[in-house]
């Protein structure tokens, strides 16, 4: 299994939504412009109050590793984490053979 796809769900603190969304958009733009191997990288608002998710998909572990070690993610991730209540819940999605 080489393809890696997951949804990470998170709850944003009240009053932090605008900052959180700005950080998400910054990351989305960066990934589209500078990480051409990434298959999917998009944030979504869930229908529950203050709940969001990110869908990420990589063709292989090496591409995910490059993304996770990127300078941009290191810069923006702490800002996102500061907006969260608790942490995120990651759910992996495996292709059906």
Residue frames as a rotation matrix with the C-alpha (Angstrom) as fourth column:
UNK 1
0.588 0.809 0.000 0.00
0.809 -0.588 0.000 0.00
0.000 0.000 -1.000 0.00
UNK 2
-0.503 -0.856 0.118 1.84
0.859 -0.510 -0.037 3.08
0.092 0.082 0.992 -1.18
UNK 3
-0.292 0.457 0.840 -0.91
0.156 -0.844 0.513 5.70
0.944 0.280 0.175 -1.51
UNK 4
-0.695 0.047 -0.717 -1.58
0.717 -0.038 -0.697 7.57
-0.059 -0.998 -0.007 1.75
UNK 5
-0.419 0.650 0.633 -4.91
-0.003 -0.699 0.715 9.34
0.908 0.298 0.295 2.20
UNK 6
-0.530 0.295 -0.795 -6.53
0.845 0.264 -0.465 10.61
0.073 -0.918 -0.389 5.37
UNK 7
0.263 0.616 0.743 -9.01
0.173 -0.788 0.591 13.02
0.949 -0.027 -0.314 6.84
UNK 8
-0.710 -0.414 -0.569 -8.00
0.652 -0.083 -0.754 14.91
0.265 -0.906 0.329 9.97
UNK 9
0.310 0.893 0.327 -10.89
0.492 -0.445 0.748 16.42
0.813 -0.071 -0.577 11.93
UNK 10
-0.713 -0.593 -0.375 -10.46
0.648 -0.353 -0.674 19.22
0.267 -0.724 0.636 14.44
UNK 11
0.513 0.832 -0.210 -12.38
0.843 -0.444 0.302 21.69
0.158 -0.332 -0.930 16.62
UNK 12
-0.393 -0.603 0.694 -11.48
0.481 -0.778 -0.404 25.37
0.783 0.175 0.596 16.49
UNK 13
-0.589 0.119 -0.800 -11.68
0.748 -0.294 -0.595 27.53
-0.306 -0.948 0.084 19.62
UNK 14
0.571 0.808 0.148 -14.45
0.819 -0.548 -0.169 30.13
-0.056 0.218 -0.974 19.60
UNK 15
0.836 -0.193 -0.514 -13.07
-0.105 -0.975 0.196 33.44
-0.539 -0.110 -0.835 18.32
UNK 16
-0.165 -0.986 0.026 -10.19
-0.271 0.070 0.960 31.80
-0.948 0.152 -0.279 16.42
UNK 17
0.441 0.452 0.776 -12.06
0.491 0.602 -0.629 30.84
-0.751 0.658 0.044 13.26
UNK 18
0.979 -0.043 -0.199 -10.82
-0.180 -0.637 -0.749 33.71
-0.095 0.770 -0.632 11.02
UNK 19
0.168 -0.985 0.034 -7.17
-0.929 -0.147 0.341 33.11
-0.331 -0.089 -0.940 11.93
UNK 20
-0.136 -0.150 0.979 -7.58
-0.081 0.987 0.140 29.36
-0.987 -0.060 -0.147 11.48
UNK 21
0.724 0.493 0.483 -9.16
0.434 0.219 -0.874 29.75
-0.537 0.842 -0.056 8.03
UNK 22
0.800 -0.490 -0.345 -6.45
-0.596 -0.712 -0.370 32.21
-0.065 0.502 -0.862 6.94
UNK 23
-0.171 -0.894 0.415 -3.76
-0.769 0.384 0.511 29.69
-0.616 -0.232 -0.753 7.92
UNK 24
0.099 0.299 0.949 -5.59
0.262 0.912 -0.315 26.89
-0.960 0.280 0.012 6.11
UNK 25
0.956 0.291 0.037 -5.85
0.127 -0.298 -0.946 28.93
-0.264 0.909 -0.322 2.91
UNK 26
0.433 -0.878 -0.203 -2.15
-0.876 -0.463 0.135 29.83
-0.213 0.120 -0.970 3.15
UNK 27
-0.333 -0.550 0.766 -1.23
-0.385 0.821 0.422 26.15
-0.861 -0.155 -0.485 3.36
UNK 28
0.468 0.574 0.672 -3.56
0.413 0.529 -0.741 25.18
-0.781 0.624 0.011 0.52
UNK 29
0.944 -0.129 -0.303 -2.00
-0.314 -0.627 -0.713 27.83
-0.098 0.768 -0.633 -1.75
UNK 30
0.079 -0.992 0.101 1.51
-0.919 -0.033 0.394 26.76
-0.387 -0.124 -0.914 -0.81
UNK 31
-0.181 -0.114 0.977 0.86
-0.021 0.993 0.112 23.07
-0.983 0.000 -0.182 -1.45
UNK 32
0.769 0.523 0.369 -0.73
0.360 0.123 -0.925 23.79
-0.529 0.844 -0.094 -4.84
UNK 33
0.886 -0.405 -0.224 2.18
-0.459 -0.700 -0.548 26.02
0.065 0.588 -0.806 -5.89
UNK 34
0.089 -0.988 0.129 5.16
-0.982 -0.108 -0.156 24.16
0.168 -0.113 -0.979 -4.41
UNK 35
-0.535 -0.231 0.813 4.25
-0.483 0.873 -0.070 20.50
-0.693 -0.430 -0.578 -3.84
UNK 36
-0.212 0.489 -0.846 3.17
-0.972 -0.015 0.235 19.15
0.102 0.872 0.478 -7.25
UNK 37
-0.787 -0.146 -0.599 3.28
-0.198 0.980 0.021 15.51
0.584 0.135 -0.801 -6.10
UNK 38
-0.837 0.524 0.154 0.50
-0.108 0.116 -0.987 15.98
-0.536 -0.843 -0.041 -3.55
UNK 39
-0.782 0.575 0.241 -2.73
0.550 0.454 0.701 14.43
0.294 0.680 -0.672 -4.86
UNK 40
0.293 0.900 0.323 -5.16
0.429 -0.425 0.797 16.30
0.855 -0.096 -0.511 -2.57
UNK 41
-0.670 -0.397 -0.628 -4.83
0.741 -0.295 -0.603 18.93
0.054 -0.869 0.492 0.14
UNK 42
-0.446 0.626 0.640 -8.00
-0.033 -0.726 0.687 20.80
0.895 0.285 0.344 1.05
UNK 43
-0.978 0.172 -0.117 -9.66
0.110 -0.051 -0.993 22.06
-0.177 -0.984 0.031 4.23
UNK 44
-0.383 0.922 0.064 -13.40
0.270 0.046 0.962 21.81
0.883 0.386 -0.266 4.79
UNK 45
-0.640 0.371 0.672 -15.90
-0.762 -0.420 -0.493 23.20
0.099 -0.828 0.552 7.29
UNK 46
-0.856 0.419 -0.303 -17.90
0.426 0.904 0.044 20.40
0.292 -0.091 -0.952 8.88
UNK 47
-0.143 0.907 0.397 -21.56
0.103 -0.385 0.917 20.87
0.984 0.172 -0.038 9.70
UNK 48
0.455 0.191 -0.870 -20.94
0.863 0.145 0.484 20.67
0.219 -0.971 -0.099 13.45
UNK 49
0.984 0.002 0.178 -20.18
-0.038 -0.975 0.219 23.95
0.174 -0.222 -0.959 15.22
UNK 50
0.539 -0.838 0.080 -16.51
-0.796 -0.476 0.373 24.99
-0.275 -0.265 -0.924 15.08
UNK 51
0.310 -0.403 0.861 -15.52
0.101 0.915 0.391 21.71
-0.945 -0.034 0.324 13.38
UNK 52
0.470 -0.291 -0.833 -13.20
-0.865 -0.341 -0.369 21.50
-0.177 0.894 -0.412 10.38
UNK 53
0.618 -0.344 0.707 -11.34
0.240 0.939 0.247 18.82
-0.749 0.017 0.662 8.47
UNK 54
0.056 -0.620 -0.782 -8.45
-0.906 -0.362 0.222 18.53
-0.420 0.696 -0.582 6.07
UNK 55
0.902 0.150 0.405 -8.29
0.052 0.893 -0.447 15.91
-0.429 0.425 0.797 3.34
UNK 56
0.138 -0.927 -0.348 -4.74
-0.881 -0.275 0.384 14.96
-0.452 0.254 -0.855 2.40
UNK 57
0.885 0.098 0.455 -3.61
0.088 0.925 -0.370 12.43
-0.457 0.368 0.810 -0.18
UNK 58
0.130 -0.940 -0.317 -0.09
-0.857 -0.267 0.440 11.50
-0.498 0.214 -0.840 -1.24
UNK 59
0.578 0.115 -0.808 1.03
-0.675 0.624 -0.394 9.00
0.459 0.773 0.438 -3.87
UNK 60
0.323 -0.555 -0.766 3.64
0.427 0.808 -0.406 7.54
0.845 -0.196 0.498 -1.52
UNK 61
0.659 -0.110 -0.744 5.36
0.744 -0.051 0.666 7.88
-0.111 -0.993 0.049 1.86
UNK 62
-0.413 -0.910 0.025 8.22
0.899 -0.403 0.174 9.98
-0.149 0.095 0.984 0.46
UNK 63
-0.417 0.338 0.844 5.83
0.350 -0.797 0.492 12.69
0.839 0.500 0.214 -0.79
UNK 64
0.725 0.677 -0.127 4.02
0.339 -0.190 0.922 12.76
0.600 -0.711 -0.367 2.55
UNK 65
0.337 -0.698 -0.632 7.36
0.907 0.060 0.418 12.97
-0.254 -0.713 0.653 4.35
UNK 66
-0.643 -0.568 0.513 8.48
0.707 -0.697 0.115 15.95
0.293 0.437 0.851 2.21
UNK 67
0.066 0.760 0.646 5.20
0.160 -0.647 0.745 17.70
0.985 0.054 -0.164 2.97
UNK 68
0.822 0.318 -0.473 5.42
0.469 0.095 0.878 17.01
0.324 -0.943 -0.071 6.69
UNK 69
0.126 -0.876 -0.465 9.01
0.885 -0.113 0.452 18.35
-0.449 -0.469 0.761 6.79
UNK 70
0.080 -0.079 0.994 8.34
0.774 -0.623 -0.112 21.44
0.628 0.778 0.012 4.66
UNK 71
-0.870 -0.465 -0.165 9.40
0.476 -0.703 -0.527 24.82
0.129 -0.537 0.833 6.00
UNK 72
-0.579 0.721 0.380 5.92
-0.427 -0.666 0.611 26.23
0.694 0.192 0.694 5.28
UNK 73
0.373 0.723 -0.581 4.18
0.177 0.559 0.810 23.57
0.911 -0.405 0.081 7.36
UNK 74
-0.220 -0.539 -0.813 6.69
0.927 0.143 -0.346 24.16
0.303 -0.830 0.468 10.18
UNK 75
-0.962 -0.139 0.236 5.84
0.102 -0.981 -0.163 27.86
0.255 -0.133 0.958 10.02
UNK 76
-0.429 0.883 0.192 2.04
-0.623 -0.442 0.645 27.58
0.654 0.157 0.740 9.85
UNK 77
-0.094 0.421 -0.902 1.26
0.309 0.874 0.376 24.42
0.946 -0.244 -0.212 11.85
UNK 78
-0.736 -0.165 -0.657 1.92
0.673 -0.066 -0.737 26.03
0.078 -0.984 0.160 15.27
UNK 79
-0.883 0.470 -0.015 -0.50
-0.469 -0.882 -0.032 28.85
-0.028 -0.021 0.999 14.38
UNK 80
-0.161 0.835 -0.527 -3.15
-0.452 0.412 0.791 26.30
0.877 0.366 0.311 13.44
UNK 81
-0.312 -0.021 -0.950 -2.50
0.611 0.761 -0.218 24.27
0.727 -0.649 -0.225 16.61
UNK 82
-0.973 -0.088 -0.211 -2.94
0.219 -0.620 -0.753 27.42
-0.065 -0.780 0.623 18.72
UNK 83
-0.584 0.809 -0.060 -6.46
-0.765 -0.525 0.372 27.80
0.270 0.263 0.926 17.25
UNK 84
-0.209 0.495 -0.843 -7.55
-0.159 0.834 0.529 24.28
0.965 0.244 -0.095 18.19
UNK 85
0.328 0.329 0.885 -9.37
-0.944 0.147 0.295 22.87
-0.033 -0.933 0.359 21.18
UNK 86
0.558 -0.208 0.803 -7.32
-0.115 0.939 0.323 19.78
-0.822 -0.273 0.500 21.85
UNK 87
-0.604 -0.790 -0.103 -5.79
-0.311 0.114 0.944 18.15
-0.734 0.602 -0.315 18.83
UNK 88
-0.078 0.550 -0.831 -6.96
-0.996 -0.001 0.092 16.57
0.050 0.835 0.548 15.58
UNK 89
0.137 0.197 0.971 -8.31
-0.268 0.951 -0.155 13.10
-0.954 -0.239 0.183 14.90
UNK 90
-0.416 -0.400 -0.817 -6.79
-0.887 -0.019 0.461 11.42
-0.200 0.916 -0.347 11.84
UNK 91
0.357 0.563 0.745 -8.71
-0.210 0.826 -0.523 8.74
-0.910 0.030 0.413 9.94
UNK 92
-0.675 -0.702 -0.227 -6.88
-0.434 0.129 0.892 6.86
-0.597 0.700 -0.392 7.16
UNK 93
0.556 0.815 -0.163 -8.67
-0.550 0.214 -0.807 5.94
-0.623 0.539 0.567 3.95
UNK 94
-0.535 -0.742 0.404 -7.31
-0.202 0.576 0.792 2.92
-0.821 0.342 -0.458 2.05
UNK 95
-0.348 0.377 -0.859 -8.15
-0.937 -0.095 0.337 2.28
0.046 0.922 0.386 -1.61
UNK 96
0.484 0.537 0.691 -10.34
-0.458 0.828 -0.323 -0.73
-0.746 -0.160 0.647 -2.27
UNK 97
-0.603 -0.793 0.085 -8.27
-0.355 0.362 0.862 -3.29
-0.715 0.489 -0.500 -4.20
